[in-house]
């Protein structure tokens, strides 16, 4: 019953794409959010109690999309529901949005430490840049988690499972058109090992209550 309720709550935002954002469901390899993909390595679509997800091997698996879903956004929320493997590398980049022809980018990363993993979020723009990381805030490996970065036009924050992990006041300029890489940094280093279920990119700063539901 709990899984059914999760799927029902989860399905509504997945069915729509709007100027306010995009939702990418990882249930196939050839397209994400309606966009064609370039697949490298051998990522696999797998079945989970929460639905289909894509599994990455942490060595050479990656998916590239020729679109930056948050290009032009003055405020934004980037969410990913994922499951980091216990035997991944110490530093992994699992979601990367980058402007074409520049170092302007958004990155969601993990740092594997004794006792778990912590979230590392990075934003770089023409106005300013900011890293958020707290190595004391550790989370379980091999379990599903919700990671989010949020910018409200003034403060950059990031969250794991709805709990604030860190924040900083910073000026971030809107980013231009570009690309997205999933499972690796866009220059093909620091591969991610684990599974990704869904990602959502919203052109506004969402409150925690509006985040995607975490599967249980």
LOTORVEX-499950 format. One record per residue (C-alpha): residue number from 0; residue in one letter; x, y, z. Coordinates in steps of 0.5 Angstrom, whole numbers, m for minus. Layout:
<martis>
<marti><vonu>NUM</vonu><baza>A</baza><X>X</X><Y>Y</Y><Z>Z</Z></marti>
...
</martis>
This chain:
<martis>
<marti><vonu>0</vonu><baza>X</baza><X>0</X><Y>0</Y><Z>0</Z></marti>
<marti><vonu>1</vonu><baza>X</baza><X>6</X><Y>5</Y><Z>2</Z></marti>
<marti><vonu>2</vonu><baza>X</baza><X>9</X><Y>4</Y><Z>m5</Z></marti>
<marti><vonu>3</vonu><baza>X</baza><X>2</X><Y>5</Y><Z>m9</Z></marti>
<marti><vonu>4</vonu><baza>X</baza><X>1</X><Y>11</Y><Z>m5</Z></marti>
<marti><vonu>5</vonu><baza>X</baza><X>8</X><Y>13</Y><Z>m7</Z></marti>
<marti><vonu>6</vonu><baza>X</baza><X>7</X><Y>12</Y><Z>m14</Z></marti>
<marti><vonu>7</vonu><baza>X</baza><X>0</X><Y>15</Y><Z>m14</Z></marti>
<marti><vonu>8</vonu><baza>X</baza><X>3</X><Y>22</Y><Z>m11</Z></marti>
<marti><vonu>9</vonu><baza>X</baza><X>9</X><Y>21</Y><Z>m16</Z></marti>
<marti><vonu>10</vonu><baza>X</baza><X>6</X><Y>20</Y><Z>m22</Z></marti>
<marti><vonu>11</vonu><baza>X</baza><X>2</X><Y>27</Y><Z>m23</Z></marti>
<marti><vonu>12</vonu><baza>X</baza><X>9</X><Y>31</Y><Z>m24</Z></marti>
<marti><vonu>13</vonu><baza>X</baza><X>12</X><Y>26</Y><Z>m28</Z></marti>
<marti><vonu>14</vonu><baza>X</baza><X>6</X><Y>27</Y><Z>m33</Z></marti>
<marti><vonu>15</vonu><baza>X</baza><X>7</X><Y>34</Y><Z>m35</Z></marti>
<marti><vonu>16</vonu><baza>X</baza><X>13</X><Y>39</Y><Z>m38</Z></marti>
<marti><vonu>17</vonu><baza>X</baza><X>12</X><Y>46</Y><Z>m37</Z></marti>
<marti><vonu>18</vonu><baza>X</baza><X>15</X><Y>53</Y><Z>m37</Z></marti>
<marti><vonu>19</vonu><baza>X</baza><X>16</X><Y>52</Y><Z>m30</Z></marti>
<marti><vonu>20</vonu><baza>X</baza><X>21</X><Y>46</Y><Z>m31</Z></marti>
<marti><vonu>21</vonu><baza>X</baza><X>22</X><Y>39</Y><Z>m33</Z></marti>
<marti><vonu>22</vonu><baza>X</baza><X>22</X><Y>32</Y><Z>m30</Z></marti>
<marti><vonu>23</vonu><baza>X</baza><X>26</X><Y>27</Y><Z>m32</Z></marti>
<marti><vonu>24</vonu><baza>X</baza><X>24</X><Y>20</Y><Z>m31</Z></marti>
<marti><vonu>25</vonu><baza>X</baza><X>30</X><Y>14</Y><Z>m31</Z></marti>
<marti><vonu>26</vonu><baza>X</baza><X>25</X><Y>9</Y><Z>m34</Z></marti>
<marti><vonu>27</vonu><baza>X</baza><X>29</X><Y>9</Y><Z>m41</Z></marti>
<marti><vonu>28</vonu><baza>X</baza><X>36</X><Y>10</Y><Z>m44</Z></marti>
<marti><vonu>29</vonu><baza>X</baza><X>34</X><Y>13</Y><Z>m51</Z></marti>
<marti><vonu>30</vonu><baza>X</baza><X>30</X><Y>19</Y><Z>m48</Z></marti>
<marti><vonu>31</vonu><baza>X</baza><X>30</X><Y>24</Y><Z>m42</Z></marti>
<marti><vonu>32</vonu><baza>X</baza><X>24</X><Y>28</Y><Z>m41</Z></marti>
<marti><vonu>33</vonu><baza>X</baza><X>23</X><Y>28</Y><Z>m48</Z></marti>
<marti><vonu>34</vonu><baza>X</baza><X>30</X><Y>30</Y><Z>m50</Z></marti>
<marti><vonu>35</vonu><baza>X</baza><X>34</X><Y>25</Y><Z>m54</Z></marti>
<marti><vonu>36</vonu><baza>X</baza><X>40</X><Y>22</Y><Z>m50</Z></marti>
<marti><vonu>37</vonu><baza>X</baza><X>47</X><Y>20</Y><Z>m52</Z></marti>
<marti><vonu>38</vonu><baza>X</baza><X>49</X><Y>14</Y><Z>m48</Z></marti>
<marti><vonu>39</vonu><baza>X</baza><X>56</X><Y>12</Y><Z>m46</Z></marti>
<marti><vonu>40</vonu><baza>X</baza><X>58</X><Y>5</Y><Z>m43</Z></marti>
<marti><vonu>41</vonu><baza>X</baza><X>53</X><Y>0</Y><Z>m41</Z></marti>
<marti><vonu>42</vonu><baza>X</baza><X>48</X><Y>4</Y><Z>m36</Z></marti>
<marti><vonu>43</vonu><baza>X</baza><X>42</X><Y>m1</Y><Z>m35</Z></marti>
<marti><vonu>44</vonu><baza>X</baza><X>34</X><Y>0</Y><Z>m33</Z></marti>
<marti><vonu>45</vonu><baza>X</baza><X>33</X><Y>m4</Y><Z>m27</Z></marti>
<marti><vonu>46</vonu><baza>X</baza><X>26</X><Y>m5</Y><Z>m24</Z></marti>
<marti><vonu>47</vonu><baza>X</baza><X>25</X><Y>m3</Y><Z>m16</Z></marti>
<marti><vonu>48</vonu><baza>X</baza><X>19</X><Y>m3</Y><Z>m12</Z></marti>
<marti><vonu>49</vonu><baza>X</baza><X>19</X><Y>5</Y><Z>m13</Z></marti>
<marti><vonu>50</vonu><baza>X</baza><X>19</X><Y>3</Y><Z>m21</Z></marti>
<marti><vonu>51</vonu><baza>X</baza><X>24</X><Y>3</Y><Z>m26</Z></marti>
<marti><vonu>52</vonu><baza>X</baza><X>31</X><Y>7</Y><Z>m25</Z></marti>
<marti><vonu>53</vonu><baza>X</baza><X>38</X><Y>7</Y><Z>m29</Z></marti>
<marti><vonu>54</vonu><baza>X</baza><X>44</X><Y>4</Y><Z>m26</Z></marti>
<marti><vonu>55</vonu><baza>X</baza><X>51</X><Y>6</Y><Z>m27</Z></marti>
<marti><vonu>56</vonu><baza>X</baza><X>57</X><Y>2</Y><Z>m26</Z></marti>
<marti><vonu>57</vonu><baza>X</baza><X>62</X><Y>8</Y><Z>m23</Z></marti>
<marti><vonu>58</vonu><baza>X</baza><X>67</X><Y>6</Y><Z>m28</Z></marti>
<marti><vonu>59</vonu><baza>X</baza><X>64</X><Y>9</Y><Z>m35</Z></marti>
<marti><vonu>60</vonu><baza>X</baza><X>57</X><Y>9</Y><Z>m35</Z></marti>
<marti><vonu>61</vonu><baza>X</baza><X>54</X><Y>16</Y><Z>m37</Z></marti>
<marti><vonu>62</vonu><baza>X</baza><X>48</X><Y>19</Y><Z>m40</Z></marti>
<marti><vonu>63</vonu><baza>X</baza><X>49</X><Y>26</Y><Z>m44</Z></marti>
<marti><vonu>64</vonu><baza>X</baza><X>43</X><Y>31</Y><Z>m46</Z></marti>
<marti><vonu>65</vonu><baza>X</baza><X>44</X><Y>37</Y><Z>m51</Z></marti>
<marti><vonu>66</vonu><baza>X</baza><X>40</X><Y>41</Y><Z>m46</Z></marti>
<marti><vonu>67</vonu><baza>X</baza><X>41</X><Y>45</Y><Z>m40</Z></marti>
<marti><vonu>68</vonu><baza>X</baza><X>34</X><Y>45</Y><Z>m37</Z></marti>
<marti><vonu>69</vonu><baza>X</baza><X>35</X><Y>51</Y><Z>m32</Z></marti>
<marti><vonu>70</vonu><baza>X</baza><X>38</X><Y>56</Y><Z>m37</Z></marti>
<marti><vonu>71</vonu><baza>X</baza><X>35</X><Y>63</Y><Z>m36</Z></marti>
<marti><vonu>72</vonu><baza>X</baza><X>33</X><Y>61</Y><Z>m29</Z></marti>
<marti><vonu>73</vonu><baza>X</baza><X>34</X><Y>67</Y><Z>m24</Z></marti>
<marti><vonu>74</vonu><baza>X</baza><X>31</X><Y>62</Y><Z>m19</Z></marti>
<marti><vonu>75</vonu><baza>X</baza><X>31</X><Y>55</Y><Z>m19</Z></marti>
<marti><vonu>76</vonu><baza>X</baza><X>31</X><Y>48</Y><Z>m15</Z></marti>
<marti><vonu>77</vonu><baza>X</baza><X>34</X><Y>42</Y><Z>m18</Z></marti>
<marti><vonu>78</vonu><baza>X</baza><X>32</X><Y>35</Y><Z>m15</Z></marti>
<marti><vonu>79</vonu><baza>X</baza><X>35</X><Y>28</Y><Z>m16</Z></marti>
<marti><vonu>80</vonu><baza>X</baza><X>32</X><Y>22</Y><Z>m12</Z></marti>
<marti><vonu>81</vonu><baza>X</baza><X>38</X><Y>17</Y><Z>m12</Z></marti>
<marti><vonu>82</vonu><baza>X</baza><X>41</X><Y>11</Y><Z>m9</Z></marti>
<marti><vonu>83</vonu><baza>X</baza><X>49</X><Y>11</Y><Z>m8</Z></marti>
<marti><vonu>84</vonu><baza>X</baza><X>52</X><Y>5</Y><Z>m8</Z></marti>
<marti><vonu>85</vonu><baza>X</baza><X>57</X><Y>3</Y><Z>m2</Z></marti>
<marti><vonu>86</vonu><baza>X</baza><X>63</X><Y>1</Y><Z>m6</Z></marti>
<marti><vonu>87</vonu><baza>X</baza><X>63</X><Y>7</Y><Z>m10</Z></marti>
<marti><vonu>88</vonu><baza>X</baza><X>69</X><Y>12</Y><Z>m11</Z></marti>
<marti><vonu>89</vonu><baza>X</baza><X>71</X><Y>17</Y><Z>m5</Z></marti>
<marti><vonu>90</vonu><baza>X</baza><X>68</X><Y>23</Y><Z>m10</Z></marti>
<marti><vonu>91</vonu><baza>X</baza><X>63</X><Y>22</Y><Z>m15</Z></marti>
<marti><vonu>92</vonu><baza>X</baza><X>59</X><Y>27</Y><Z>m20</Z></marti>
<marti><vonu>93</vonu><baza>X</baza><X>52</X><Y>25</Y><Z>m21</Z></marti>
<marti><vonu>94</vonu><baza>X</baza><X>48</X><Y>31</Y><Z>m24</Z></marti>
<marti><vonu>95</vonu><baza>X</baza><X>52</X><Y>36</Y><Z>m28</Z></marti>
<marti><vonu>96</vonu><baza>X</baza><X>49</X><Y>42</Y><Z>m32</Z></marti>
<marti><vonu>97</vonu><baza>X</baza><X>53</X><Y>47</Y><Z>m36</Z></marti>
<marti><vonu>98</vonu><baza>X</baza><X>53</X><Y>53</Y><Z>m40</Z></marti>
<marti><vonu>99</vonu><baza>X</baza><X>56</X><Y>52</Y><Z>m47</Z></marti>
<marti><vonu>100</vonu><baza>X</baza><X>63</X><Y>55</Y><Z>m48</Z></marti>
<marti><vonu>101</vonu><baza>X</baza><X>64</X><Y>57</Y><Z>m41</Z></marti>
<marti><vonu>102</vonu><baza>X</baza><X>65</X><Y>54</Y><Z>m34</Z></marti>
<marti><vonu>103</vonu><baza>X</baza><X>58</X><Y>56</Y><Z>m31</Z></marti>
<marti><vonu>104</vonu><baza>X</baza><X>55</X><Y>50</Y><Z>m28</Z></marti>
<marti><vonu>105</vonu><baza>X</baza><X>51</X><Y>47</Y><Z>m23</Z></marti>
<marti><vonu>106</vonu><baza>X</baza><X>54</X><Y>40</Y><Z>m20</Z></marti>
<marti><vonu>107</vonu><baza>X</baza><X>51</X><Y>35</Y><Z>m15</Z></marti>
<marti><vonu>108</vonu><baza>X</baza><X>56</X><Y>31</Y><Z>m12</Z></marti>
<marti><vonu>109</vonu><baza>X</baza><X>57</X><Y>26</Y><Z>m7</Z></marti>
<marti><vonu>110</vonu><baza>X</baza><X>63</X><Y>25</Y><Z>m2</Z></marti>
<marti><vonu>111</vonu><baza>X</baza><X>64</X><Y>18</Y><Z>1</Z></marti>
<marti><vonu>112</vonu><baza>X</baza><X>67</X><Y>18</Y><Z>8</Z></marti>
<marti><vonu>113</vonu><baza>X</baza><X>67</X><Y>13</Y><Z>14</Z></marti>
<marti><vonu>114</vonu><baza>X</baza><X>60</X><Y>12</Y><Z>16</Z></marti>
<marti><vonu>115</vonu><baza>X</baza><X>57</X><Y>14</Y><Z>10</Z></marti>
<marti><vonu>116</vonu><baza>X</baza><X>56</X><Y>20</Y><Z>5</Z></marti>
<marti><vonu>117</vonu><baza>X</baza><X>55</X><Y>27</Y><Z>5</Z></marti>
<marti><vonu>118</vonu><baza>X</baza><X>52</X><Y>32</Y><Z>m1</Z></marti>
<marti><vonu>119</vonu><baza>X</baza><X>57</X><Y>37</Y><Z>m4</Z></marti>
<marti><vonu>120</vonu><baza>X</baza><X>53</X><Y>42</Y><Z>m9</Z></marti>
<marti><vonu>121</vonu><baza>X</baza><X>57</X><Y>47</Y><Z>m13</Z></marti>
<marti><vonu>122</vonu><baza>X</baza><X>54</X><Y>53</Y><Z>m17</Z></marti>
<marti><vonu>123</vonu><baza>X</baza><X>59</X><Y>57</Y><Z>m21</Z></marti>
<marti><vonu>124</vonu><baza>X</baza><X>56</X><Y>63</Y><Z>m26</Z></marti>
<marti><vonu>125</vonu><baza>X</baza><X>59</X><Y>70</Y><Z>m29</Z></marti>
<marti><vonu>126</vonu><baza>X</baza><X>57</X><Y>73</Y><Z>m22</Z></marti>
<marti><vonu>127</vonu><baza>X</baza><X>59</X><Y>69</Y><Z>m17</Z></marti>
<marti><vonu>128</vonu><baza>X</baza><X>60</X><Y>62</Y><Z>m15</Z></marti>
<marti><vonu>129</vonu><baza>X</baza><X>59</X><Y>57</Y><Z>m8</Z></marti>
<marti><vonu>130</vonu><baza>X</baza><X>61</X><Y>51</Y><Z>m6</Z></marti>
<marti><vonu>131</vonu><baza>X</baza><X>56</X><Y>47</Y><Z>0</Z></marti>
<marti><vonu>132</vonu><baza>X</baza><X>59</X><Y>41</Y><Z>4</Z></marti>
<marti><vonu>133</vonu><baza>X</baza><X>59</X><Y>39</Y><Z>11</Z></marti>
<marti><vonu>134</vonu><baza>X</baza><X>63</X><Y>33</Y><Z>12</Z></marti>
<marti><vonu>135</vonu><baza>X</baza><X>59</X><Y>32</Y><Z>19</Z></marti>
<marti><vonu>136</vonu><baza>X</baza><X>52</X><Y>31</Y><Z>16</Z></marti>
<marti><vonu>137</vonu><baza>X</baza><X>53</X><Y>24</Y><Z>13</Z></marti>
<marti><vonu>138</vonu><baza>X</baza><X>47</X><Y>19</Y><Z>10</Z></marti>
<marti><vonu>139</vonu><baza>X</baza><X>47</X><Y>12</Y><Z>9</Z></marti>
<marti><vonu>140</vonu><baza>X</baza><X>49</X><Y>8</Y><Z>3</Z></marti>
<marti><vonu>141</vonu><baza>X</baza><X>45</X><Y>3</Y><Z>m1</Z></marti>
<marti><vonu>142</vonu><baza>X</baza><X>39</X><Y>7</Y><Z>1</Z></marti>
<marti><vonu>143</vonu><baza>X</baza><X>34</X><Y>12</Y><Z>m3</Z></marti>
<marti><vonu>144</vonu><baza>X</baza><X>35</X><Y>19</Y><Z>m2</Z></marti>
<marti><vonu>145</vonu><baza>X</baza><X>33</X><Y>26</Y><Z>m4</Z></marti>
<marti><vonu>146</vonu><baza>X</baza><X>38</X><Y>31</Y><Z>m6</Z></marti>
<marti><vonu>147</vonu><baza>X</baza><X>36</X><Y>38</Y><Z>m8</Z></marti>
<marti><vonu>148</vonu><baza>X</baza><X>40</X><Y>45</Y><Z>m9</Z></marti>
<marti><vonu>149</vonu><baza>X</baza><X>35</X><Y>51</Y><Z>m8</Z></marti>
<marti><vonu>150</vonu><baza>X</baza><X>37</X><Y>58</Y><Z>m10</Z></marti>
<marti><vonu>151</vonu><baza>X</baza><X>32</X><Y>64</Y><Z>m9</Z></marti>
<marti><vonu>152</vonu><baza>X</baza><X>35</X><Y>69</Y><Z>m12</Z></marti>
<marti><vonu>153</vonu><baza>X</baza><X>39</X><Y>71</Y><Z>m6</Z></marti>
<marti><vonu>154</vonu><baza>X</baza><X>41</X><Y>65</Y><Z>m2</Z></marti>
<marti><vonu>155</vonu><baza>X</baza><X>44</X><Y>58</Y><Z>m4</Z></marti>
<marti><vonu>156</vonu><baza>X</baza><X>41</X><Y>52</Y><Z>0</Z></marti>
<marti><vonu>157</vonu><baza>X</baza><X>42</X><Y>44</Y><Z>m1</Z></marti>
<marti><vonu>158</vonu><baza>X</baza><X>38</X><Y>39</Y><Z>2</Z></marti>
<marti><vonu>159</vonu><baza>X</baza><X>38</X><Y>31</Y><Z>4</Z></marti>
<marti><vonu>160</vonu><baza>X</baza><X>32</X><Y>28</Y><Z>5</Z></marti>
<marti><vonu>161</vonu><baza>X</baza><X>29</X><Y>35</Y><Z>6</Z></marti>
<marti><vonu>162</vonu><baza>X</baza><X>34</X><Y>37</Y><Z>12</Z></marti>
<marti><vonu>163</vonu><baza>X</baza><X>38</X><Y>43</Y><Z>11</Z></marti>
<marti><vonu>164</vonu><baza>X</baza><X>45</X><Y>41</Y><Z>10</Z></marti>
<marti><vonu>165</vonu><baza>X</baza><X>48</X><Y>48</Y><Z>9</Z></marti>
<marti><vonu>166</vonu><baza>X</baza><X>47</X><Y>55</Y><Z>6</Z></marti>
<marti><vonu>167</vonu><baza>X</baza><X>50</X><Y>61</Y><Z>4</Z></marti>
<marti><vonu>168</vonu><baza>X</baza><X>48</X><Y>68</Y><Z>1</Z></marti>
<marti><vonu>169</vonu><baza>X</baza><X>51</X><Y>69</Y><Z>m6</Z></marti>
<marti><vonu>170</vonu><baza>X</baza><X>49</X><Y>72</Y><Z>m13</Z></marti>
<marti><vonu>171</vonu><baza>X</baza><X>48</X><Y>67</Y><Z>m18</Z></marti>
<marti><vonu>172</vonu><baza>X</baza><X>47</X><Y>70</Y><Z>m25</Z></marti>
<marti><vonu>173</vonu><baza>X</baza><X>42</X><Y>66</Y><Z>m30</Z></marti>
<marti><vonu>174</vonu><baza>X</baza><X>46</X><Y>61</Y><Z>m34</Z></marti>
<marti><vonu>175</vonu><baza>X</baza><X>46</X><Y>60</Y><Z>m41</Z></marti>
<marti><vonu>176</vonu><baza>X</baza><X>44</X><Y>54</Y><Z>m46</Z></marti>
<marti><vonu>177</vonu><baza>X</baza><X>48</X><Y>48</Y><Z>m45</Z></marti>
<marti><vonu>178</vonu><baza>X</baza><X>48</X><Y>41</Y><Z>m44</Z></marti>
<marti><vonu>179</vonu><baza>X</baza><X>47</X><Y>36</Y><Z>m38</Z></marti>
<marti><vonu>180</vonu><baza>X</baza><X>51</X><Y>30</Y><Z>m36</Z></marti>
<marti><vonu>181</vonu><baza>X</baza><X>48</X><Y>24</Y><Z>m31</Z></marti>
<marti><vonu>182</vonu><baza>X</baza><X>53</X><Y>19</Y><Z>m28</Z></marti>
<marti><vonu>183</vonu><baza>X</baza><X>59</X><Y>23</Y><Z>m29</Z></marti>
<marti><vonu>184</vonu><baza>X</baza><X>62</X><Y>30</Y><Z>m29</Z></marti>
<marti><vonu>185</vonu><baza>X</baza><X>61</X><Y>33</Y><Z>m36</Z></marti>
<marti><vonu>186</vonu><baza>X</baza><X>68</X><Y>32</Y><Z>m38</Z></marti>
<marti><vonu>187</vonu><baza>X</baza><X>68</X><Y>25</Y><Z>m36</Z></marti>
<marti><vonu>188</vonu><baza>X</baza><X>71</X><Y>24</Y><Z>m29</Z></marti>
<marti><vonu>189</vonu><baza>X</baza><X>69</X><Y>22</Y><Z>m23</Z></marti>
<marti><vonu>190</vonu><baza>X</baza><X>64</X><Y>17</Y><Z>m25</Z></marti>
<marti><vonu>191</vonu><baza>X</baza><X>58</X><Y>15</Y><Z>m20</Z></marti>
<marti><vonu>192</vonu><baza>X</baza><X>56</X><Y>8</Y><Z>m18</Z></marti>
<marti><vonu>193</vonu><baza>X</baza><X>49</X><Y>7</Y><Z>m16</Z></marti>
<marti><vonu>194</vonu><baza>X</baza><X>42</X><Y>8</Y><Z>m19</Z></marti>
<marti><vonu>195</vonu><baza>X</baza><X>38</X><Y>14</Y><Z>m21</Z></marti>
<marti><vonu>196</vonu><baza>X</baza><X>30</X><Y>14</Y><Z>m20</Z></marti>
<marti><vonu>197</vonu><baza>X</baza><X>28</X><Y>21</Y><Z>m22</Z></marti>
<marti><vonu>198</vonu><baza>X</baza><X>30</X><Y>28</Y><Z>m23</Z></marti>
<marti><vonu>199</vonu><baza>X</baza><X>26</X><Y>35</Y><Z>m23</Z></marti>
<marti><vonu>200</vonu><baza>X</baza><X>29</X><Y>42</Y><Z>m25</Z></marti>
<marti><vonu>201</vonu><baza>X</baza><X>24</X><Y>47</Y><Z>m23</Z></marti>
<marti><vonu>202</vonu><baza>X</baza><X>25</X><Y>55</Y><Z>m25</Z></marti>
<marti><vonu>203</vonu><baza>X</baza><X>23</X><Y>57</Y><Z>m18</Z></marti>
<marti><vonu>204</vonu><baza>X</baza><X>25</X><Y>56</Y><Z>m11</Z></marti>
<marti><vonu>205</vonu><baza>X</baza><X>21</X><Y>50</Y><Z>m8</Z></marti>
<marti><vonu>206</vonu><baza>X</baza><X>20</X><Y>50</Y><Z>m1</Z></marti>
<marti><vonu>207</vonu><baza>X</baza><X>21</X><Y>43</Y><Z>2</Z></marti>
<marti><vonu>208</vonu><baza>X</baza><X>14</X><Y>41</Y><Z>3</Z></marti>
<marti><vonu>209</vonu><baza>X</baza><X>14</X><Y>41</Y><Z>m5</Z></marti>
<marti><vonu>210</vonu><baza>X</baza><X>20</X><Y>37</Y><Z>m6</Z></marti>
<marti><vonu>211</vonu><baza>X</baza><X>19</X><Y>30</Y><Z>m10</Z></marti>
<marti><vonu>212</vonu><baza>X</baza><X>16</X><Y>25</Y><Z>m5</Z></marti>
<marti><vonu>213</vonu><baza>X</baza><X>22</X><Y>20</Y><Z>m3</Z></marti>
<marti><vonu>214</vonu><baza>X</baza><X>20</X><Y>13</Y><Z>m4</Z></marti>
<marti><vonu>215</vonu><baza>X</baza><X>20</X><Y>8</Y><Z>2</Z></marti>
</martis>
